[in-house]
């Protein structure tokens, strides 16, 4: 049985309400769990009104070399998620230490993600992850939704441009 419920929501919070309500209906136990979209796993903060502000806060925390990895990935993504081999990224940014160097740079980005206060989600395996990028053990990936936010921050002047 379905019971209709009317809820009054402040206009500025309507989008966030629908995201959370969708997660609730999908029986996602954690309200901060990632939203599953056809393009891949997208953290819920990415589809809120504050997304660009959050991305700007993150971008300022990331070192120049870390930004180069995310910039490379974000520029290569358009309509759907894309996978990158570590050596491909290393070649693309000209990192002399190859895939080990890329892993080290992304480890630093992970620390920046924590400093910026981005939410961490529970993965299907029960681990914690931020979903700015994903790692399947062989390849890195990024969704177009995250890539779009990062591309805007990578421009001279960032989101203010």
Backbone as ProteinMPNN parsed JSONL, in Angstrom:
{"seq_chain_A": "XXXXXXXXXXXXXXXXXXXXXXXXXXXXXXXXXXXXXXXXXXXXXXXXXXXXXXXXXXXXXXXXXXXXXXXXXXXXXXXXXXXXXXXXXXXXXXXXXXXXXXXXXXXXXXXXXXXXXXXXXXXXXXXXXXXXXXXXXXXXXXXXXXXXXXXXXXXXXXXXX", "coords_chain_A": {"N_chain_A": [[0.836, -1.172, 0.0], [0.518, 2.233, -0.805], [0.916, 5.389, 0.592], [-0.142, 8.638, 0.153], [1.795, 11.504, 0.818], [2.113, 14.789, 1.815], [4.576, 17.195, 1.753], [6.066, 20.11, 2.88], [8.592, 21.998, 1.535], [11.398, 24.12, 1.707], [12.026, 26.342, -0.987], [14.713, 26.562, -1.893], [15.745, 24.111, -1.157], [14.534, 22.074, -2.562], [15.645, 20.477, -4.674], [17.628, 19.013, -3.285], [15.918, 17.692, -1.502], [14.487, 15.958, -3.252], [16.588, 14.343, -4.137], [17.422, 13.052, -1.753], [14.967, 11.854, -1.056], [14.647, 10.131, -3.204], [16.818, 8.409, -2.723], [15.925, 7.299, -0.337], [13.572, 5.962, -1.189], [14.77, 4.123, -2.814], [15.69, 2.421, -1.008], [18.161, 2.831, 0.181], [20.32, 2.571, 2.78], [21.992, 4.537, 3.971], [21.761, 7.971, 4.101], [23.659, 9.565, 2.88], [24.717, 8.028, 0.956], [26.041, 7.131, -2.278], [24.429, 8.271, -5.28], [23.069, 6.264, -7.763], [23.588, 6.574, -11.065], [22.94, 6.317, -14.621], [25.4, 6.866, -15.795], [27.319, 6.095, -13.995], [28.689, 5.87, -10.636], [27.743, 8.507, -8.706], [28.541, 10.915, -6.398], [26.269, 12.224, -3.981], [26.552, 14.97, -3.359], [27.349, 16.166, -5.704], [25.184, 16.709, -7.279], [23.813, 18.819, -6.171], [22.81, 22.197, -5.308], [25.033, 23.377, -4.219], [27.226, 22.261, -5.374], [29.283, 23.317, -7.147], [30.57, 25.131, -5.489], [31.547, 23.426, -3.519], [33.27, 21.912, -5.124], [35.075, 23.924, -5.813], [36.208, 24.511, -3.327], [37.47, 22.07, -2.846], [39.291, 22.007, -5.049], [41.074, 24.054, -4.425], [42.453, 22.923, -2.337], [44.022, 20.963, -3.457], [47.199, 19.935, -4.622], [49.351, 21.304, -7.213], [50.492, 19.22, -8.941], [48.663, 17.158, -8.304], [46.313, 18.313, -9.2], [46.887, 18.227, -11.912], [46.529, 15.533, -12.598], [43.761, 15.121, -12.124], [42.752, 17.063, -13.856], [43.609, 16.073, -16.334], [42.087, 13.68, -16.49], [39.443, 14.72, -16.284], [39.222, 16.353, -18.562], [39.149, 14.495, -20.582], [36.695, 13.306, -20.54], [33.382, 13.087, -21.599], [30.298, 12.459, -22.407], [29.848, 10.082, -20.951], [30.962, 7.904, -18.268], [34.458, 7.249, -18.005], [37.242, 5.04, -18.303], [40.608, 4.818, -17.158], [43.842, 3.664, -17.648], [46.54, 3.435, -15.337], [49.124, 3.911, -16.465], [48.435, 5.267, -18.786], [47.473, 7.699, -17.796], [49.811, 8.62, -16.549], [51.484, 8.909, -18.798], [49.986, 10.858, -20.129], [50.193, 13.101, -18.474], [52.843, 13.36, -18.327], [54.367, 12.172, -16.272], [57.274, 11.109, -14.696], [57.529, 8.835, -13.075], [55.67, 6.982, -13.777], [52.943, 4.68, -13.35], [53.14, 4.341, -10.571], [53.789, 6.881, -9.71], [51.44, 8.24, -10.402], [49.614, 6.991, -8.677], [50.658, 7.869, -6.243], [50.258, 10.654, -6.477], [47.451, 10.725, -6.574], [46.942, 9.716, -4.072], [47.704, 11.882, -2.535], [45.742, 13.654, -3.414], [43.558, 12.406, -2.303], [43.978, 12.979, 0.388], [43.601, 15.726, 0.276], [40.913, 15.776, -0.347], [39.805, 14.901, 2.047], [40.655, 17.037, 3.708], [39.189, 19.102, 2.579], [36.721, 18.409, 3.369], [34.864, 16.819, 1.998], [32.131, 14.561, 1.553], [32.24, 11.115, 2.553], [31.455, 7.934, 1.353], [29.766, 4.784, 1.791], [30.881, 1.932, 0.219], [29.703, -0.703, -2.025], [31.108, -2.912, -1.075], [31.482, -2.334, 1.537], [33.505, -0.603, 2.254], [34.984, 2.693, 2.714], [34.619, 5.505, 0.59], [35.178, 8.296, -1.631], [34.331, 8.881, -4.212], [35.142, 10.855, -6.062], [36.872, 10.1, -7.977], [37.074, 6.742, -9.203], [38.394, 3.486, -8.466], [39.176, 0.39, -9.66], [41.017, -1.514, -9.116], [42.542, -1.956, -11.29], [42.034, 0.076, -13.097], [41.412, 3.597, -13.22], [38.507, 5.636, -12.878], [36.085, 8.125, -13.823], [33.125, 10.022, -13.442], [31.021, 11.807, -15.799], [29.651, 13.87, -14.56], [31.151, 14.614, -12.287], [33.511, 15.235, -13.626], [32.752, 17.484, -15.147], [32.375, 19.467, -13.16], [35.013, 19.625, -12.176], [36.434, 20.381, -14.469], [35.529, 22.972, -14.794], [36.63, 24.204, -12.537], [39.3, 23.918, -13.157], [39.783, 25.76, -15.08], [41.327, 28.913, -15.86], [40.949, 31.086, -13.192], [38.909, 29.604, -12.144], [35.666, 28.648, -10.872], [34.711, 31.159, -10.742], [35.224, 32.275, -13.119]], "CA_chain_A": [[0.0, 0.0, 0.0], [1.254, 3.492, -0.865], [0.184, 6.47, 1.242], [0.332, 9.954, -0.304], [2.235, 12.389, 1.895], [2.47, 16.127, 1.353], [5.651, 17.764, 2.561], [6.444, 21.467, 2.481], [10.051, 22.081, 1.476], [11.85, 25.439, 1.252], [12.347, 26.323, -2.414], [16.148, 26.346, -2.125], [16.099, 22.742, -0.775], [13.715, 21.125, -3.311], [16.498, 19.52, -5.377], [18.215, 18.128, -2.285], [14.838, 16.844, -1.002], [14.22, 14.894, -4.216], [17.727, 13.417, -4.118], [17.321, 12.249, -0.531], [13.756, 11.043, -1.124], [14.952, 9.051, -4.147], [17.674, 7.454, -2.027], [15.057, 6.629, 0.624], [12.72, 5.025, -1.91], [15.619, 3.059, -3.349], [16.06, 1.632, 0.156], [19.572, 3.038, 0.489], [20.297, 2.799, 4.218], [22.744, 5.713, 4.365], [21.293, 9.084, 3.278], [24.765, 10.141, 2.132], [25.221, 7.031, 0.01], [26.063, 7.683, -3.632], [23.296, 8.069, -6.157], [23.464, 5.475, -8.927], [23.089, 7.124, -12.315], [23.382, 5.487, -15.745], [26.788, 7.138, -16.144], [28.219, 5.578, -12.972], [28.392, 6.273, -9.265], [27.905, 9.946, -8.544], [28.243, 11.288, -5.018], [25.072, 13.068, -3.937], [26.874, 16.399, -3.32], [27.598, 16.641, -7.064], [23.926, 17.125, -7.907], [23.153, 19.814, -5.327], [23.088, 23.589, -5.671], [26.339, 23.758, -3.669], [28.258, 21.416, -5.985], [30.433, 24.057, -7.664], [31.272, 25.686, -4.333], [32.286, 22.31, -2.922], [34.369, 21.601, -6.048], [36.064, 25.006, -5.695], [36.906, 24.283, -2.052], [38.359, 20.93, -3.074], [40.343, 22.349, -6.005], [42.063, 24.888, -3.723], [43.211, 22.061, -1.422], [44.822, 19.996, -4.213], [48.484, 20.427, -5.129], [49.443, 21.44, -8.674], [50.606, 17.913, -9.595], [47.405, 16.433, -8.127], [45.369, 18.929, -10.132], [47.189, 17.79, -13.285], [45.913, 14.216, -12.804], [42.314, 15.296, -12.247], [42.514, 17.844, -15.073], [43.759, 15.146, -17.461], [40.922, 12.797, -16.529], [38.22, 15.494, -16.517], [39.179, 16.84, -19.947], [38.943, 13.362, -21.501], [35.377, 12.718, -20.307], [32.272, 13.879, -22.11], [28.947, 12.025, -22.107], [29.732, 8.93, -20.053], [32.158, 7.613, -17.481], [35.575, 6.722, -18.781], [38.267, 4.349, -17.526], [41.979, 5.182, -17.512], [44.92, 2.87, -17.069], [47.495, 4.335, -14.682], [50.193, 4.312, -17.39], [47.858, 6.252, -19.703], [47.473, 8.989, -17.097], [51.22, 9.02, -16.385], [51.944, 9.407, -20.102], [49.231, 12.065, -20.445], [50.674, 14.254, -17.689], [54.303, 13.358, -18.392], [54.957, 11.859, -14.961], [58.405, 10.205, -14.922], [57.472, 7.618, -12.262], [54.629, 6.1, -14.288], [51.725, 4.425, -12.57], [53.408, 4.552, -9.144], [53.701, 8.322, -9.504], [50.018, 8.607, -10.448], [49.026, 6.511, -7.421], [51.114, 8.779, -5.194], [49.564, 11.931, -6.631], [46.053, 10.555, -6.18], [46.942, 9.591, -2.611], [47.707, 13.26, -2.045], [44.418, 14.221, -3.685], [42.673, 11.827, -1.291], [44.156, 13.77, 1.616], [42.963, 17.02, 0.025], [39.47, 15.531, -0.274], [39.47, 14.892, 3.476], [40.83, 18.4, 4.224], [38.091, 19.915, 2.051], [35.498, 17.995, 4.045], [33.892, 16.149, 1.135], [31.574, 13.37, 2.201], [32.735, 9.787, 2.209], [30.312, 7.041, 1.225], [30.022, 3.358, 1.973], [30.85, 1.22, -1.058], [29.013, -1.993, -1.925], [31.935, -3.855, -0.307], [31.544, -1.897, 2.927], [34.621, 0.313, 2.463], [34.66, 4.108, 2.574], [35.186, 6.092, -0.622], [34.673, 9.628, -1.93], [33.778, 8.851, -5.573], [35.596, 11.892, -6.98], [37.239, 9.134, -9.008], [36.942, 5.387, -8.67], [39.529, 2.604, -8.746], [38.7, -0.997, -9.608], [42.174, -2.386, -8.942], [43.33, -1.886, -12.527], [41.776, 1.314, -13.83], [40.731, 4.705, -12.581], [37.391, 6.129, -13.675], [35.439, 9.34, -13.335], [31.846, 10.257, -14.108], [30.969, 13.112, -16.459], [29.142, 14.879, -13.629], [32.3, 15.082, -11.517], [34.44, 15.837, -14.587], [32.267, 18.821, -15.51], [32.703, 20.367, -12.053], [36.469, 19.803, -12.092], [36.876, 21.163, -15.643], [35.233, 24.384, -14.529], [37.615, 24.682, -11.571], [40.624, 23.887, -13.78], [39.929, 26.944, -15.936], [41.903, 30.077, -15.169], [39.938, 31.806, -12.43], [37.982, 28.648, -11.545], [34.232, 28.821, -11.077], [34.407, 32.584, -10.841], [35.481, 32.703, -14.493]], "C_chain_A": [[0.888, 1.244, 0.0], [0.363, 4.585, -0.296], [0.717, 7.797, 0.716], [0.657, 10.836, 0.893], [2.617, 13.725, 1.273], [3.507, 16.695, 2.311], [5.965, 19.151, 2.019], [7.959, 21.593, 2.614], [10.43, 23.488, 1.036], [12.338, 25.347, -0.198], [13.819, 26.006, -2.69], [16.577, 24.911, -1.83], [15.346, 21.675, -1.566], [14.583, 20.063, -3.991], [17.107, 18.515, -4.399], [17.159, 17.189, -1.71], [14.581, 15.68, -1.953], [15.357, 13.873, -4.256], [17.613, 12.487, -2.913], [16.095, 11.343, -0.552], [13.961, 9.875, -2.088], [15.823, 7.98, -3.515], [16.856, 6.647, -1.025], [14.191, 5.578, -0.08], [13.515, 3.857, -2.49], [16.108, 2.137, -2.246], [17.562, 1.663, 0.417], [19.644, 3.378, 1.965], [20.982, 4.079, 4.674], [22.291, 6.9, 3.508], [22.405, 9.777, 2.502], [25.374, 9.154, 1.154], [25.169, 7.606, -1.396], [24.779, 7.361, -4.394], [23.792, 7.285, -7.367], [22.798, 6.079, -10.163], [23.576, 6.244, -13.454], [24.853, 5.679, -16.092], [27.774, 6.629, -15.103], [27.819, 6.064, -11.596], [28.733, 7.747, -9.102], [27.598, 10.292, -7.092], [27.115, 12.313, -4.984], [25.396, 14.564, -3.903], [27.021, 16.987, -4.713], [26.331, 17.17, -7.719], [23.129, 18.074, -7.017], [23.505, 21.21, -5.825], [24.475, 24.045, -5.206], [27.506, 23.045, -4.354], [29.478, 22.209, -6.441], [31.234, 24.688, -6.536], [32.108, 24.614, -3.653], [33.48, 21.957, -3.792], [35.46, 22.666, -5.957], [36.881, 24.854, -4.417], [37.903, 23.139, -2.202], [39.547, 21.338, -3.931], [41.45, 23.164, -5.332], [42.947, 24.067, -2.785], [44.205, 21.157, -2.146], [46.098, 20.65, -4.727], [48.435, 20.533, -6.657], [49.577, 20.104, -9.395], [49.324, 17.073, -9.46], [46.336, 16.986, -9.058], [45.621, 18.446, -11.558], [46.564, 16.426, -13.585], [44.411, 14.378, -13.011], [41.943, 16.079, -13.501], [42.593, 16.931, -16.294], [42.528, 14.249, -17.606], [39.664, 13.574, -16.917], [38.111, 15.969, -17.964], [38.869, 15.728, -20.948], [37.538, 12.763, -21.416], [34.305, 13.653, -20.851], [30.949, 13.308, -21.62], [28.794, 10.845, -21.182], [31.043, 8.695, -19.32], [33.232, 7.021, -18.378], [36.574, 6.096, -17.828], [39.64, 4.724, -18.068], [42.937, 4.195, -16.868], [45.925, 3.83, -16.436], [48.616, 4.81, -15.607], [49.706, 5.354, -18.396], [47.863, 7.642, -19.057], [48.903, 9.496, -16.948], [51.776, 9.578, -17.686], [51.283, 10.748, -20.428], [49.708, 13.294, -19.691], [52.198, 14.33, -17.668], [54.969, 13.063, -17.064], [56.058, 10.813, -15.139], [58.335, 8.895, -14.131], [56.302, 6.719, -12.639], [53.452, 5.919, -13.35], [51.938, 4.601, -11.066], [53.317, 6.041, -8.807], [52.258, 8.805, -9.489], [49.338, 8.191, -9.15], [49.414, 7.436, -6.269], [50.41, 10.128, -5.261], [48.108, 11.816, -6.194], [45.925, 10.293, -4.68], [46.937, 10.966, -1.965], [46.372, 13.945, -2.273], [43.412, 13.679, -2.664], [42.768, 12.577, 0.032], [43.497, 15.142, 1.466], [41.438, 16.898, 0.109], [39.025, 15.533, 1.181], [39.596, 16.293, 4.085], [39.678, 19.303, 3.794], [36.747, 19.52, 2.657], [34.452, 17.363, 3.143], [33.373, 14.901, 1.822], [32.225, 12.093, 1.688], [31.539, 8.851, 2.287], [30.726, 5.605, 1.481], [29.867, 2.67, 0.627], [30.056, -0.07, -0.906], [29.797, -3.038, -1.126], [32.086, -3.455, 1.155], [32.719, -0.992, 3.255], [34.129, 1.75, 2.379], [35.334, 4.65, 1.322], [34.493, 7.407, -0.924], [34.023, 9.739, -3.298], [34.085, 10.089, -6.405], [36.156, 11.177, -8.211], [37.01, 7.776, -8.375], [38.138, 4.571, -9.141], [39.038, 1.173, -8.617], [39.829, -1.998, -9.415], [43.084, -2.385, -10.161], [43.228, -0.523, -13.204], [41.121, 2.344, -12.915], [39.554, 5.086, -13.472], [36.826, 7.378, -13.022], [34.142, 9.497, -14.11], [31.863, 11.625, -14.788], [30.468, 14.224, -15.541], [30.268, 15.465, -12.792], [33.274, 15.806, -12.446], [34.033, 17.261, -14.946], [32.604, 19.84, -14.424], [34.2, 20.66, -11.998], [37.006, 20.591, -13.279], [36.648, 22.649, -15.396], [36.25, 24.965, -13.552], [39.008, 24.761, -12.184], [40.85, 25.065, -14.704], [40.615, 28.058, -15.154], [40.788, 30.849, -14.464], [38.888, 30.907, -11.804], [36.538, 28.973, -11.82], [33.829, 30.286, -11.14], [34.576, 33.098, -12.27], [34.23, 32.646, -15.342]], "O_chain_A": [[1.888, 1.301, 0.716], [-0.808, 4.693, -0.66], [1.915, 8.058, 0.823], [-0.106, 10.905, 1.857], [3.371, 13.767, 0.301], [3.327, 16.673, 3.529], [6.112, 19.326, 0.809], [8.529, 21.327, 3.673], [9.846, 24.008, 0.085], [12.989, 24.373, -0.577], [14.131, 25.263, -3.62], [17.679, 24.52, -2.218], [15.495, 20.487, -1.28], [14.286, 18.873, -3.893], [17.103, 17.311, -4.656], [17.449, 16.021, -1.452], [14.469, 14.536, -1.512], [15.113, 12.675, -4.394], [17.701, 11.267, -3.055], [16.166, 10.194, -0.119], [13.505, 8.762, -1.825], [15.609, 6.788, -3.733], [17.068, 5.443, -0.878], [14.091, 4.441, 0.381], [12.999, 2.749, -2.637], [16.846, 1.186, -2.503], [18.159, 0.664, 0.818], [19.077, 4.39, 2.379], [20.578, 4.655, 5.684], [22.427, 6.842, 2.286], [22.121, 10.508, 1.553], [26.434, 9.415, 0.585], [24.344, 8.474, -1.681], [24.141, 6.33, -4.18], [24.833, 7.617, -7.933], [21.572, 6.083, -10.273], [24.534, 5.492, -13.276], [25.49, 4.768, -16.622], [28.981, 6.73, -15.322], [26.73, 6.608, -11.414], [29.866, 8.171, -9.332], [26.508, 9.994, -6.605], [27.022, 13.171, -5.862], [24.589, 15.363, -4.375], [26.836, 18.191, -4.892], [26.405, 18.0, -8.625], [21.902, 18.125, -7.104], [24.391, 21.377, -6.663], [25.026, 25.002, -5.751], [28.656, 23.214, -3.948], [30.605, 21.812, -6.148], [32.459, 24.77, -6.623], [33.246, 24.865, -3.257], [34.577, 21.727, -3.282], [36.646, 22.341, -6.017], [38.097, 25.046, -4.422], [39.041, 23.23, -1.741], [40.691, 21.048, -3.581], [42.629, 22.982, -5.637], [44.067, 24.472, -2.475], [45.131, 20.637, -1.524], [46.076, 21.783, -5.208], [47.583, 19.925, -7.305], [48.857, 19.859, -10.363], [48.946, 16.362, -10.391], [45.552, 16.233, -9.636], [44.677, 18.273, -12.329], [46.117, 16.187, -14.707], [43.852, 13.835, -13.964], [40.929, 15.789, -14.137], [41.747, 17.005, -17.185], [41.995, 14.081, -18.703], [38.906, 13.137, -17.783], [37.017, 15.983, -18.528], [38.378, 15.999, -22.044], [37.224, 11.817, -22.138], [34.323, 14.857, -20.594], [30.515, 13.64, -20.517], [27.7, 10.619, -20.664], [32.09, 9.217, -19.701], [32.938, 6.374, -19.383], [36.742, 6.55, -16.695], [39.817, 4.922, -19.27], [42.846, 3.927, -15.67], [46.137, 4.927, -16.952], [49.017, 5.972, -15.548], [50.472, 6.225, -18.811], [48.214, 8.633, -19.697], [49.175, 10.672, -17.193], [52.46, 10.601, -17.684], [51.933, 11.66, -20.938], [49.636, 14.408, -20.21], [52.776, 15.239, -17.073], [56.016, 13.631, -16.752], [55.799, 9.738, -15.679], [59.02, 7.934, -14.485], [55.974, 5.79, -11.901], [53.022, 6.843, -12.66], [51.004, 4.974, -10.356], [52.824, 6.412, -7.742], [51.884, 9.659, -8.685], [48.566, 8.964, -8.582], [48.583, 7.748, -5.417], [50.014, 10.682, -4.236], [47.588, 12.705, -5.521], [44.899, 10.618, -4.083], [46.25, 11.191, -0.968], [45.915, 14.723, -1.436], [42.524, 14.404, -2.215], [41.763, 12.784, 0.712], [42.906, 15.659, 2.414], [40.761, 17.811, 0.582], [37.985, 16.101, 1.514], [38.752, 16.699, 4.884], [39.242, 20.166, 4.555], [35.751, 20.22, 2.475], [33.268, 17.366, 3.481], [34.094, 14.258, 2.585], [32.691, 12.014, 0.552], [30.708, 8.968, 3.187], [31.905, 5.261, 1.393], [28.836, 2.81, -0.031], [29.766, -0.49, 0.214], [29.201, -3.954, -0.56], [32.741, -4.154, 1.927], [32.916, -0.643, 4.419], [32.979, 1.994, 2.013], [36.477, 4.303, 1.024], [33.349, 7.615, -0.519], [33.215, 10.645, -3.507], [33.368, 10.364, -7.367], [35.935, 11.606, -9.344], [36.782, 7.666, -7.17], [38.809, 4.937, -10.106], [38.533, 0.787, -7.563], [39.615, -3.204, -9.538], [44.251, -2.767, -10.077], [44.186, -0.031, -13.8], [40.391, 2.013, -11.981], [39.6, 4.881, -14.685], [37.052, 7.65, -11.843], [34.065, 9.149, -15.288], [32.632, 12.503, -14.397], [30.82, 15.389, -15.725], [30.336, 16.68, -12.607], [33.8, 16.863, -12.098], [34.884, 18.146, -15.038], [33.062, 20.943, -14.722], [34.607, 21.804, -11.797], [37.933, 21.385, -13.122], [37.484, 23.481, -15.75], [36.687, 26.103, -13.723], [39.816, 25.592, -11.768], [41.989, 25.347, -15.078], [40.494, 28.134, -13.931], [39.795, 31.219, -15.091], [38.061, 31.373, -11.02], [36.208, 29.512, -12.876], [32.714, 30.607, -11.552], [34.139, 34.2, -12.602], [34.273, 32.975, -16.528]]}, "name": "protein", "num_of_chains": 1, "seq": "XXXXXXXXXXXXXXXXXXXXXXXXXXXXXXXXXXXXXXXXXXXXXXXXXXXXXXXXXXXXXXXXXXXXXXXXXXXXXXXXXXXXXXXXXXXXXXXXXXXXXXXXXXXXXXXXXXXXXXXXXXXXXXXXXXXXXXXXXXXXXXXXXXXXXXXXXXXXXXXXX"}
